[in-house]
């Protein structure tokens, strides 16, 4: 498998983890649970998600020529 495919797959799994972390954060807020770690839970997948997303965003522009 190529590097691009690995990054796409990682990006997909990170997006699912981020979605679950946001849902857990919303549930905790509705239950009025005051736990900082629940809020920070969404940041764990968000940072690599940003990096992989920027890479995937730049891919089409990286291969273009100035012709």
PQR file with spaces between the fields and no chain letter, atoms N, CA, C, O and H, PARSE charges and radii, in Angstrom:
ATOM       1  N    UNK     1       0.842   -1.178    0.000 -0.4000 1.5000
ATOM       2  CA   UNK     1       0.000    0.000    0.000 -0.0000 2.0000
ATOM       3  C    UNK     1       0.887    1.242    0.000  0.5500 1.7000
ATOM       4  O    UNK     1       1.920    1.272    0.670 -0.5500 1.4000
ATOM       5  N    UNK     2       0.489    2.251   -0.742 -0.4000 1.5000
ATOM       6  CA   UNK     2       1.303    3.462   -0.844 -0.0000 2.0000
ATOM       7  C    UNK     2       1.138    4.332    0.406  0.5500 1.7000
ATOM       8  O    UNK     2       0.243    4.130    1.227 -0.5500 1.4000
ATOM       9  H    UNK     2      -0.350    2.227   -1.286  0.4000 1.0000
ATOM      10  N    UNK     3       2.028    5.288    0.509 -0.4000 1.5000
ATOM      11  CA   UNK     3       1.996    6.199    1.661 -0.0000 2.0000
ATOM      12  C    UNK     3       0.700    7.005    1.690  0.5500 1.7000
ATOM      13  O    UNK     3       0.130    7.238    2.755 -0.5500 1.4000
ATOM      14  H    UNK     3       2.755    5.452   -0.158  0.4000 1.0000
ATOM      15  N    UNK     4       0.242    7.427    0.514 -0.4000 1.5000
ATOM      16  CA   UNK     4      -1.006    8.199    0.454 -0.0000 2.0000
ATOM      17  C    UNK     4      -2.195    7.401    0.972  0.5500 1.7000
ATOM      18  O    UNK     4      -3.058    7.936    1.668 -0.5500 1.4000
ATOM      19  H    UNK     4       0.705    7.237   -0.352  0.4000 1.0000
ATOM      20  N    UNK     5      -2.233    6.123    0.627 -0.4000 1.5000
ATOM      21  CA   UNK     5      -3.340    5.287    1.091 -0.0000 2.0000
ATOM      22  C    UNK     5      -3.289    5.089    2.604  0.5500 1.7000
ATOM      23  O    UNK     5      -4.326    5.076    3.266 -0.5500 1.4000
ATOM      24  H    UNK     5      -1.532    5.689    0.062  0.4000 1.0000
ATOM      25  N    UNK     6      -2.078    4.935    3.151 -0.4000 1.5000
ATOM      26  CA   UNK     6      -1.937    4.803    4.602 -0.0000 2.0000
ATOM      27  C    UNK     6      -2.415    6.065    5.304  0.5500 1.7000
ATOM      28  O    UNK     6      -3.116    5.992    6.314 -0.5500 1.4000
ATOM      29  H    UNK     6      -1.235    4.945    2.613  0.4000 1.0000
ATOM      30  N    UNK     7      -2.039    7.218    4.772 -0.4000 1.5000
ATOM      31  CA   UNK     7      -2.440    8.481    5.399 -0.0000 2.0000
ATOM      32  C    UNK     7      -3.940    8.677    5.296  0.5500 1.7000
ATOM      33  O    UNK     7      -4.566    9.169    6.235 -0.5500 1.4000
ATOM      34  H    UNK     7      -1.470    7.277    3.952  0.4000 1.0000
ATOM      35  N    UNK     8      -4.529    8.299    4.167 -0.4000 1.5000
ATOM      36  CA   UNK     8      -5.993    8.388    4.033 -0.0000 2.0000
ATOM      37  C    UNK     8      -6.698    7.493    5.055  0.5500 1.7000
ATOM      38  O    UNK     8      -7.680    7.900    5.676 -0.5500 1.4000
ATOM      39  H    UNK     8      -4.021    7.899    3.404  0.4000 1.0000
ATOM      40  N    UNK     9      -6.183    6.269    5.221 -0.4000 1.5000
ATOM      41  CA   UNK     9      -6.786    5.338    6.174 -0.0000 2.0000
ATOM      42  C    UNK     9      -6.638    5.854    7.607  0.5500 1.7000
ATOM      43  O    UNK     9      -7.582    5.785    8.394 -0.5500 1.4000
ATOM      44  H    UNK     9      -5.385    5.939    4.717  0.4000 1.0000
ATOM      45  N    UNK    10      -5.469    6.365    7.940 -0.4000 1.5000
ATOM      46  CA   UNK    10      -5.251    6.935    9.275 -0.0000 2.0000
ATOM      47  C    UNK    10      -6.182    8.114    9.502  0.5500 1.7000
ATOM      48  O    UNK    10      -6.746    8.273   10.585 -0.5500 1.4000
ATOM      49  H    UNK    10      -4.702    6.421    7.300  0.4000 1.0000
ATOM      50  N    UNK    11      -6.342    8.944    8.467 -0.4000 1.5000
ATOM      51  CA   UNK    11      -7.219   10.109    8.574 -0.0000 2.0000
ATOM      52  C    UNK    11      -8.665    9.686    8.836  0.5500 1.7000
ATOM      53  O    UNK    11      -9.364   10.316    9.630 -0.5500 1.4000
ATOM      54  H    UNK    11      -5.884    8.814    7.588  0.4000 1.0000
ATOM      55  N    UNK    12      -9.107    8.630    8.176 -0.4000 1.5000
ATOM      56  CA   UNK    12     -10.478    8.138    8.387 -0.0000 2.0000
ATOM      57  C    UNK    12     -10.675    7.648    9.815  0.5500 1.7000
ATOM      58  O    UNK    12     -11.677    7.976   10.452 -0.5500 1.4000
ATOM      59  H    UNK    12      -8.540    8.118    7.531  0.4000 1.0000
ATOM      60  N    UNK    13      -9.719    6.859   10.325 -0.4000 1.5000
ATOM      61  CA   UNK    13      -9.853    6.347   11.687 -0.0000 2.0000
ATOM      62  C    UNK    13      -9.760    7.465   12.718  0.5500 1.7000
ATOM      63  O    UNK    13     -10.464    7.443   13.728 -0.5500 1.4000
ATOM      64  H    UNK    13      -8.905    6.593    9.808  0.4000 1.0000
ATOM      65  N    UNK    14      -8.900    8.434   12.467 -0.4000 1.5000
ATOM      66  CA   UNK    14      -8.801    9.568   13.385 -0.0000 2.0000
ATOM      67  C    UNK    14     -10.094   10.379   13.406  0.5500 1.7000
ATOM      68  O    UNK    14     -10.502   10.874   14.456 -0.5500 1.4000
ATOM      69  H    UNK    14      -8.328    8.452   11.646  0.4000 1.0000
ATOM      70  N    UNK    15     -10.732   10.514   12.254 -0.4000 1.5000
ATOM      71  CA   UNK    15     -11.992   11.257   12.222 -0.0000 2.0000
ATOM      72  C    UNK    15     -13.081   10.538   13.014  0.5500 1.7000
ATOM      73  O    UNK    15     -13.909   11.180   13.659 -0.5500 1.4000
ATOM      74  H    UNK    15     -10.400   10.112   11.401  0.4000 1.0000
ATOM      75  N    UNK    16     -13.080    9.212   12.966 -0.4000 1.5000
ATOM      76  CA   UNK    16     -14.053    8.463   13.769 -0.0000 2.0000
ATOM      77  C    UNK    16     -13.766    8.611   15.255  0.5500 1.7000
ATOM      78  O    UNK    16     -14.690    8.766   16.053 -0.5500 1.4000
ATOM      79  H    UNK    16     -12.408    8.690   12.442  0.4000 1.0000
ATOM      80  N    UNK    17     -12.492    8.564   15.633 -0.4000 1.5000
ATOM      81  CA   UNK    17     -12.126    8.741   17.040 -0.0000 2.0000
ATOM      82  C    UNK    17     -12.490   10.139   17.517  0.5500 1.7000
ATOM      83  O    UNK    17     -12.969   10.305   18.639 -0.5500 1.4000
ATOM      84  H    UNK    17     -11.741    8.438   14.985  0.4000 1.0000
ATOM      85  N    UNK    18     -12.267   11.153   16.673 -0.4000 1.5000
ATOM      86  CA   UNK    18     -12.617   12.522   17.035 -0.0000 2.0000
ATOM      87  C    UNK    18     -14.128   12.667   17.210  0.5500 1.7000
ATOM      88  O    UNK    18     -14.583   13.325   18.145 -0.5500 1.4000
ATOM      89  H    UNK    18     -11.878   11.018   15.762  0.4000 1.0000
ATOM      90  N    UNK    19     -14.902   12.059   16.318 -0.4000 1.5000
ATOM      91  CA   UNK    19     -16.359   12.121   16.419 -0.0000 2.0000
ATOM      92  C    UNK    19     -16.840   11.487   17.719  0.5500 1.7000
ATOM      93  O    UNK    19     -17.712   12.038   18.390 -0.5500 1.4000
ATOM      94  H    UNK    19     -14.531   11.524   15.558  0.4000 1.0000
ATOM      95  N    UNK    20     -16.286   10.346   18.076 -0.4000 1.5000
ATOM      96  CA   UNK    20     -16.666    9.699   19.335 -0.0000 2.0000
ATOM      97  C    UNK    20     -16.279   10.544   20.543  0.5500 1.7000
ATOM      98  O    UNK    20     -17.020   10.595   21.524 -0.5500 1.4000
ATOM      99  H    UNK    20     -15.578    9.899   17.531  0.4000 1.0000
ATOM     100  N    UNK    21     -15.130   11.206   20.484 -0.4000 1.5000
ATOM     101  CA   UNK    21     -14.702   12.055   21.586 -0.0000 2.0000
ATOM     102  C    UNK    21     -15.615   13.265   21.736  0.5500 1.7000
ATOM     103  O    UNK    21     -15.911   13.684   22.855 -0.5500 1.4000
ATOM     104  H    UNK    21     -14.527   11.165   19.686  0.4000 1.0000
ATOM     105  N    UNK    22     -16.057   13.822   20.629 -0.4000 1.5000
ATOM     106  CA   UNK    22     -16.983   14.967   20.687 -0.0000 2.0000
ATOM     107  C    UNK    22     -18.330   14.524   21.243  0.5500 1.7000
ATOM     108  O    UNK    22     -18.936   15.237   22.044 -0.5500 1.4000
ATOM     109  H    UNK    22     -15.817   13.482   19.720  0.4000 1.0000
ATOM     110  N    UNK    23     -18.800   13.359   20.826 -0.4000 1.5000
ATOM     111  CA   UNK    23     -20.073   12.842   21.359 -0.0000 2.0000
ATOM     112  C    UNK    23     -19.955   12.602   22.864  0.5500 1.7000
ATOM     113  O    UNK    23     -20.873   12.929   23.616 -0.5500 1.4000
ATOM     114  H    UNK    23     -18.308   12.780   20.176  0.4000 1.0000
ATOM     115  N    UNK    24     -18.839   12.035   23.305 -0.4000 1.5000
ATOM     116  CA   UNK    24     -18.629   11.817   24.742 -0.0000 2.0000
ATOM     117  C    UNK    24     -18.595   13.142   25.489  0.5500 1.7000
ATOM     118  O    UNK    24     -19.099   13.236   26.608 -0.5500 1.4000
ATOM     119  H    UNK    24     -18.094   11.769   22.694  0.4000 1.0000
ATOM     120  N    UNK    25     -18.010   14.156   24.887 -0.4000 1.5000
ATOM     121  CA   UNK    25     -17.964   15.477   25.502 -0.0000 2.0000
ATOM     122  C    UNK    25     -19.366   16.076   25.620  0.5500 1.7000
ATOM     123  O    UNK    25     -19.697   16.669   26.647 -0.5500 1.4000
ATOM     124  H    UNK    25     -17.600   14.080   23.978  0.4000 1.0000
ATOM     125  N    UNK    26     -20.184   15.929   24.591 -0.4000 1.5000
ATOM     126  CA   UNK    26     -21.553   16.447   24.629 -0.0000 2.0000
ATOM     127  C    UNK    26     -22.369   15.715   25.686  0.5500 1.7000
ATOM     128  O    UNK    26     -23.125   16.337   26.432 -0.5500 1.4000
ATOM     129  H    UNK    26     -19.914   15.447   23.757  0.4000 1.0000
ATOM     130  N    UNK    27     -22.218   14.392   25.750 -0.4000 1.5000
ATOM     131  CA   UNK    27     -22.953   13.615   26.763 -0.0000 2.0000
ATOM     132  C    UNK    27     -22.528   14.042   28.167  0.5500 1.7000
ATOM     133  O    UNK    27     -23.370   14.183   29.053 -0.5500 1.4000
ATOM     134  H    UNK    27     -21.604   13.887   25.143  0.4000 1.0000
ATOM     135  N    UNK    28     -21.235   14.246   28.372 -0.4000 1.5000
ATOM     136  CA   UNK    28     -20.743   14.667   29.694 -0.0000 2.0000
ATOM     137  C    UNK    28     -21.273   16.053   30.060  0.5500 1.7000
ATOM     138  O    UNK    28     -21.589   16.315   31.220 -0.5500 1.4000
ATOM     139  H    UNK    28     -20.550   14.131   27.652  0.4000 1.0000
ATOM     140  N    UNK    29     -21.367   16.930   29.074 -0.4000 1.5000
ATOM     141  CA   UNK    29     -21.879   18.278   29.357 -0.0000 2.0000
ATOM     142  C    UNK    29     -23.362   18.241   29.703  0.5500 1.7000
ATOM     143  O    UNK    29     -23.810   18.982   30.578 -0.5500 1.4000
ATOM     144  H    UNK    29     -21.110   16.717   28.131  0.4000 1.0000
ATOM     145  N    UNK    30     -24.135   17.384   29.023 -0.4000 1.5000
ATOM     146  CA   UNK    30     -25.555   17.300   29.334 -0.0000 2.0000
ATOM     147  C    UNK    30     -25.793   16.673   30.703  0.5500 1.7000
ATOM     148  O    UNK    30     -26.788   16.966   31.367 -0.5500 1.4000
ATOM     149  H    UNK    30     -23.771   16.782   28.312  0.4000 1.0000
ATOM     150  N    UNK    31     -24.861   15.798   31.122 -0.4000 1.5000
ATOM     151  CA   UNK    31     -24.968   15.195   32.449 -0.0000 2.0000
ATOM     152  C    UNK    31     -24.324   16.080   33.516  0.5500 1.7000
ATOM     153  O    UNK    31     -24.332   15.733   34.698 -0.5500 1.4000
ATOM     154  H    UNK    31     -24.053   15.560   30.583  0.4000 1.0000
ATOM     155  N    UNK    32     -23.770   17.212   33.108 -0.4000 1.5000
ATOM     156  CA   UNK    32     -23.123   18.179   33.983 -0.0000 2.0000
ATOM     157  C    UNK    32     -21.961   17.567   34.760  0.5500 1.7000
ATOM     158  O    UNK    32     -21.773   17.842   35.945 -0.5500 1.4000
ATOM     159  H    UNK    32     -23.763   17.494   32.148  0.4000 1.0000
ATOM     160  N    UNK    33     -21.191   16.736   34.073 -0.4000 1.5000
ATOM     161  CA   UNK    33     -19.984   16.159   34.655 -0.0000 2.0000
ATOM     162  C    UNK    33     -18.840   17.135   34.433  0.5500 1.7000
ATOM     163  O    UNK    33     -18.575   17.538   33.300 -0.5500 1.4000
ATOM     164  H    UNK    33     -21.344   16.512   33.110  0.4000 1.0000
ATOM     165  N    UNK    34     -18.164   17.516   35.503 -0.4000 1.5000
ATOM     166  CA   UNK    34     -17.054   18.459   35.407 -0.0000 2.0000
ATOM     167  C    UNK    34     -15.723   17.700   35.395  0.5500 1.7000
ATOM     168  O    UNK    34     -15.068   17.558   36.428 -0.5500 1.4000
ATOM     169  H    UNK    34     -18.380   17.189   36.423  0.4000 1.0000
ATOM     170  N    UNK    35     -15.342   17.224   34.235 -0.4000 1.5000
ATOM     171  CA   UNK    35     -14.073   16.516   34.093 -0.0000 2.0000
ATOM     172  C    UNK    35     -13.304   17.145   32.936  0.5500 1.7000
ATOM     173  O    UNK    35     -13.760   17.129   31.792 -0.5500 1.4000
ATOM     174  H    UNK    35     -15.874   17.340   33.396  0.4000 1.0000
ATOM     175  N    UNK    36     -12.157   17.688   33.239 -0.4000 1.5000
ATOM     176  CA   UNK    36     -11.348   18.351   32.220 -0.0000 2.0000
ATOM     177  C    UNK    36     -10.839   17.343   31.201  0.5500 1.7000
ATOM     178  O    UNK    36     -10.707   17.672   30.022 -0.5500 1.4000
ATOM     179  H    UNK    36     -11.787   17.701   34.168  0.4000 1.0000
ATOM     180  N    UNK    37     -10.556   16.136   31.632 -0.4000 1.5000
ATOM     181  CA   UNK    37      -9.993   15.138   30.718 -0.0000 2.0000
ATOM     182  C    UNK    37     -10.959   14.785   29.600  0.5500 1.7000
ATOM     183  O    UNK    37     -10.531   14.401   28.512 -0.5500 1.4000
ATOM     184  H    UNK    37     -10.664   15.869   32.590  0.4000 1.0000
ATOM     185  N    UNK    38     -12.253   14.909   29.850 -0.4000 1.5000
ATOM     186  CA   UNK    38     -13.229   14.630   28.792 -0.0000 2.0000
ATOM     187  C    UNK    38     -13.135   15.701   27.709  0.5500 1.7000
ATOM     188  O    UNK    38     -13.233   15.400   26.520 -0.5500 1.4000
ATOM     189  H    UNK    38     -12.601   15.221   30.734  0.4000 1.0000
ATOM     190  N    UNK    39     -12.945   16.943   28.126 -0.4000 1.5000
ATOM     191  CA   UNK    39     -12.776   18.016   27.154 -0.0000 2.0000
ATOM     192  C    UNK    39     -11.491   17.890   26.364  0.5500 1.7000
ATOM     193  O    UNK    39     -11.455   18.194   25.172 -0.5500 1.4000
ATOM     194  H    UNK    39     -12.865   17.187   29.092  0.4000 1.0000
ATOM     195  N    UNK    40     -10.435   17.440   27.028 -0.4000 1.5000
ATOM     196  CA   UNK    40      -9.150   17.270   26.351 -0.0000 2.0000
ATOM     197  C    UNK    40      -9.101   16.008   25.500  0.5500 1.7000
ATOM     198  O    UNK    40      -8.214   15.849   24.661 -0.5500 1.4000
ATOM     199  H    UNK    40     -10.465   17.193   27.996  0.4000 1.0000
ATOM     200  N    UNK    41     -10.057   15.116   25.721 -0.4000 1.5000
ATOM     201  CA   UNK    41     -10.105   13.868   24.973 -0.0000 2.0000
ATOM     202  C    UNK    41     -10.232   14.111   23.469  0.5500 1.7000
ATOM     203  O    UNK    41      -9.700   13.345   22.665 -0.5500 1.4000
ATOM     204  H    UNK    41     -10.778   15.246   26.403  0.4000 1.0000
ATOM     205  N    UNK    42     -10.927   15.161   23.097 -0.4000 1.5000
ATOM     206  CA   UNK    42     -11.105   15.458   21.675 -0.0000 2.0000
ATOM     207  C    UNK    42      -9.833   15.996   21.035  0.5500 1.7000
ATOM     208  O    UNK    42      -9.674   15.914   19.817 -0.5500 1.4000
ATOM     209  H    UNK    42     -11.360   15.784   23.750  0.4000 1.0000
ATOM     210  N    UNK    43      -8.929   16.544   21.834 -0.4000 1.5000
ATOM     211  CA   UNK    43      -7.694   17.092   21.273 -0.0000 2.0000
ATOM     212  C    UNK    43      -6.704   16.020   20.852  0.5500 1.7000
ATOM     213  O    UNK    43      -5.865   16.254   19.983 -0.5500 1.4000
ATOM     214  H    UNK    43      -9.058   16.611   22.823  0.4000 1.0000
ATOM     215  N    UNK    44      -6.796   14.847   21.461 -0.4000 1.5000
ATOM     216  CA   UNK    44      -5.845   13.773   21.149 -0.0000 2.0000
ATOM     217  C    UNK    44      -5.919   13.383   19.669  0.5500 1.7000
ATOM     218  O    UNK    44      -4.875   13.352   19.017 -0.5500 1.4000
ATOM     219  H    UNK    44      -7.478   14.657   22.168  0.4000 1.0000
ATOM     220  N    UNK    45      -7.094   13.084   19.104 -0.4000 1.5000
ATOM     221  CA   UNK    45      -7.118   12.767   17.670 -0.0000 2.0000
ATOM     222  C    UNK    45      -7.148   14.015   16.782  0.5500 1.7000
ATOM     223  O    UNK    45      -6.875   13.927   15.585 -0.5500 1.4000
ATOM     224  H    UNK    45      -7.942   13.109   19.633  0.4000 1.0000
ATOM     225  N    UNK    46      -7.476   15.169   17.354 -0.4000 1.5000
ATOM     226  CA   UNK    46      -7.624   16.366   16.528 -0.0000 2.0000
ATOM     227  C    UNK    46      -6.298   16.854   15.962  0.5500 1.7000
ATOM     228  O    UNK    46      -6.248   17.298   14.815 -0.5500 1.4000
ATOM     229  H    UNK    46      -7.699   15.241   18.326  0.4000 1.0000
ATOM     230  N    UNK    47      -5.239   16.781   16.731 -0.4000 1.5000
ATOM     231  CA   UNK    47      -3.946   17.295   16.267 -0.0000 2.0000
ATOM     232  C    UNK    47      -3.399   16.466   15.104  0.5500 1.7000
ATOM     233  O    UNK    47      -3.025   17.051   14.088 -0.5500 1.4000
ATOM     234  H    UNK    47      -5.280   16.420   17.663  0.4000 1.0000
ATOM     235  N    UNK    48      -3.333   15.120   15.199 -0.4000 1.5000
ATOM     236  CA   UNK    48      -2.898   14.374   14.011 -0.0000 2.0000
ATOM     237  C    UNK    48      -3.920   14.433   12.867  0.5500 1.7000
ATOM     238  O    UNK    48      -3.550   14.305   11.700 -0.5500 1.4000
ATOM     239  H    UNK    48      -3.637   14.644   16.024  0.4000 1.0000
ATOM     240  N    UNK    49      -5.195   14.624   13.198 -0.4000 1.5000
ATOM     241  CA   UNK    49      -6.209   14.774   12.160 -0.0000 2.0000
ATOM     242  C    UNK    49      -5.948   16.032   11.341  0.5500 1.7000
ATOM     243  O    UNK    49      -6.124   16.031   10.123 -0.5500 1.4000
ATOM     244  H    UNK    49      -5.495   14.728   14.146  0.4000 1.0000
ATOM     245  N    UNK    50      -5.533   17.091   12.001 -0.4000 1.5000
ATOM     246  CA   UNK    50      -5.178   18.325   11.308 -0.0000 2.0000
ATOM     247  C    UNK    50      -3.977   18.104   10.390  0.5500 1.7000
ATOM     248  O    UNK    50      -3.975   18.556    9.245 -0.5500 1.4000
ATOM     249  H    UNK    50      -5.390   17.092   12.991  0.4000 1.0000
ATOM     250  N    UNK    51      -2.968   17.414   10.891 -0.4000 1.5000
ATOM     251  CA   UNK    51      -1.765   17.177   10.089 -0.0000 2.0000
ATOM     252  C    UNK    51      -2.073   16.325    8.854  0.5500 1.7000
ATOM     253  O    UNK    51      -1.630   16.651    7.753 -0.5500 1.4000
ATOM     254  H    UNK    51      -2.970   17.047   11.821  0.4000 1.0000
ATOM     255  N    UNK    52      -2.818   15.251    9.028 -0.4000 1.5000
ATOM     256  CA   UNK    52      -3.136   14.403    7.883 -0.0000 2.0000
ATOM     257  C    UNK    52      -4.083   15.112    6.920  0.5500 1.7000
ATOM     258  O    UNK    52      -3.978   14.934    5.707 -0.5500 1.4000
ATOM     259  H    UNK    52      -3.177   14.987    9.922  0.4000 1.0000
ATOM     260  N    UNK    53      -4.992   15.903    7.443 -0.4000 1.5000
ATOM     261  CA   UNK    53      -5.911   16.650    6.589 -0.0000 2.0000
ATOM     262  C    UNK    53      -5.194   17.687    5.745  0.5500 1.7000
ATOM     263  O    UNK    53      -5.507   17.856    4.567 -0.5500 1.4000
ATOM     264  H    UNK    53      -5.077   16.048    8.429  0.4000 1.0000
ATOM     265  N    UNK    54      -4.231   18.384    6.341 -0.4000 1.5000
ATOM     266  CA   UNK    54      -3.454   19.356    5.563 -0.0000 2.0000
ATOM     267  C    UNK    54      -2.630   18.664    4.489  0.5500 1.7000
ATOM     268  O    UNK    54      -2.493   19.181    3.380 -0.5500 1.4000
ATOM     269  H    UNK    54      -3.976   18.247    7.298  0.4000 1.0000
ATOM     270  N    UNK    55      -2.085   17.508    4.809 -0.4000 1.5000
ATOM     271  CA   UNK    55      -1.330   16.744    3.810 -0.0000 2.0000
ATOM     272  C    UNK    55      -2.231   16.334    2.650  0.5500 1.7000
ATOM     273  O    UNK    55      -1.865   16.504    1.487 -0.5500 1.4000
ATOM     274  H    UNK    55      -2.196   17.088    5.710  0.4000 1.0000
ATOM     275  N    UNK    56      -3.406   15.796    2.962 -0.4000 1.5000
ATOM     276  CA   UNK    56      -4.329   15.371    1.915 -0.0000 2.0000
ATOM     277  C    UNK    56      -4.847   16.555    1.110  0.5500 1.7000
ATOM     278  O    UNK    56      -5.104   16.428   -0.087 -0.5500 1.4000
ATOM     279  H    UNK    56      -3.704   15.658    3.906  0.4000 1.0000
ATOM     280  N    UNK    57      -5.001   17.698    1.756 -0.4000 1.5000
ATOM     281  CA   UNK    57      -5.447   18.898    1.056 -0.0000 2.0000
ATOM     282  C    UNK    57      -4.386   19.372    0.063  0.5500 1.7000
ATOM     283  O    UNK    57      -4.727   19.856   -1.016 -0.5500 1.4000
ATOM     284  H    UNK    57      -4.792   17.801    2.729  0.4000 1.0000
ATOM     285  N    UNK    58      -3.116   19.242    0.410 -0.4000 1.5000
ATOM     286  CA   UNK    58      -2.030   19.738   -0.424 -0.0000 2.0000
ATOM     287  C    UNK    58      -1.663   18.776   -1.551  0.5500 1.7000
ATOM     288  O    UNK    58      -0.976   19.175   -2.492 -0.5500 1.4000
ATOM     289  H    UNK    58      -2.839   18.849    1.287  0.4000 1.0000
ATOM     290  N    UNK    59      -2.100   17.528   -1.479 -0.4000 1.5000
ATOM     291  CA   UNK    59      -1.724   16.537   -2.493 -0.0000 2.0000
ATOM     292  C    UNK    59      -2.044   16.951   -3.929  0.5500 1.7000
ATOM     293  O    UNK    59      -1.172   16.816   -4.788 -0.5500 1.4000
ATOM     294  H    UNK    59      -2.657   17.205   -0.715  0.4000 1.0000
ATOM     295  N    UNK    60      -3.232   17.444   -4.234 -0.4000 1.5000
ATOM     296  CA   UNK    60      -3.505   17.799   -5.637 -0.0000 2.0000
ATOM     297  C    UNK    60      -2.625   18.942   -6.143  0.5500 1.7000
ATOM     298  O    UNK    60      -2.318   19.004   -7.334 -0.5500 1.4000
ATOM     299  H    UNK    60      -3.940   17.554   -3.536  0.4000 1.0000
ATOM     300  N    UNK    61      -2.223   19.837   -5.260 -0.4000 1.5000
ATOM     301  CA   UNK    61      -1.421   20.985   -5.678 -0.0000 2.0000
ATOM     302  C    UNK    61       0.056   20.629   -5.802  0.5500 1.7000
ATOM     303  O    UNK    61       0.797   21.295   -6.525 -0.5500 1.4000
ATOM     304  H    UNK    61      -2.472   19.786   -4.293  0.4000 1.0000
ATOM     305  N    UNK    62       0.482   19.596   -5.109 -0.4000 1.5000
ATOM     306  CA   UNK    62       1.883   19.203   -5.108 -0.0000 2.0000
ATOM     307  C    UNK    62       2.329   18.666   -6.462  0.5500 1.7000
ATOM     308  O    UNK    62       3.482   18.850   -6.853 -0.5500 1.4000
ATOM     309  H    UNK    62      -0.120   19.055   -4.522  0.4000 1.0000
ATOM     310  N    UNK    63       1.429   18.007   -7.176 -0.4000 1.5000
ATOM     311  CA   UNK    63       1.799   17.398   -8.438 -0.0000 2.0000
ATOM     312  C    UNK    63       1.618   18.273   -9.657  0.5500 1.7000
ATOM     313  O    UNK    63       1.976   17.870  -10.763 -0.5500 1.4000
ATOM     314  H    UNK    63       0.493   17.858   -6.859  0.4000 1.0000
ATOM     315  N    UNK    64       1.074   19.452   -9.481 -0.4000 1.5000
ATOM     316  CA   UNK    64       0.817   20.334  -10.634 -0.0000 2.0000
ATOM     317  C    UNK    64       2.091   20.990  -11.132  0.5500 1.7000
ATOM     318  O    UNK    64       3.005   21.286  -10.362 -0.5500 1.4000
ATOM     319  H    UNK    64       0.782   19.780   -8.583  0.4000 1.0000
ATOM     320  N    UNK    65       2.129   21.209  -12.442 -0.4000 1.5000
ATOM     321  CA   UNK    65       3.240   21.951  -13.018 -0.0000 2.0000
ATOM     322  C    UNK    65       2.768   23.360  -13.357  0.5500 1.7000
ATOM     323  O    UNK    65       1.573   23.653  -13.307 -0.5500 1.4000
ATOM     324  H    UNK    65       1.387   20.968  -13.067  0.4000 1.0000
ATOM     325  N    UNK    66       3.697   24.211  -13.695 -0.4000 1.5000
ATOM     326  CA   UNK    66       3.361   25.604  -14.009 -0.0000 2.0000
ATOM     327  C    UNK    66       3.090   25.815  -15.487  0.5500 1.7000
ATOM     328  O    UNK    66       3.231   26.938  -15.972 -0.5500 1.4000
ATOM     329  H    UNK    66       4.667   23.973  -13.736  0.4000 1.0000
ATOM     330  N    UNK    67       2.716   24.803  -16.206 -0.4000 1.5000
ATOM     331  CA   UNK    67       2.500   24.918  -17.654 -0.0000 2.0000
ATOM     332  C    UNK    67       1.197   25.565  -17.995  0.5500 1.7000
ATOM     333  O    UNK    67       0.879   25.729  -19.173 -0.5500 1.4000
ATOM     334  H    UNK    67       2.602   23.891  -15.812  0.4000 1.0000
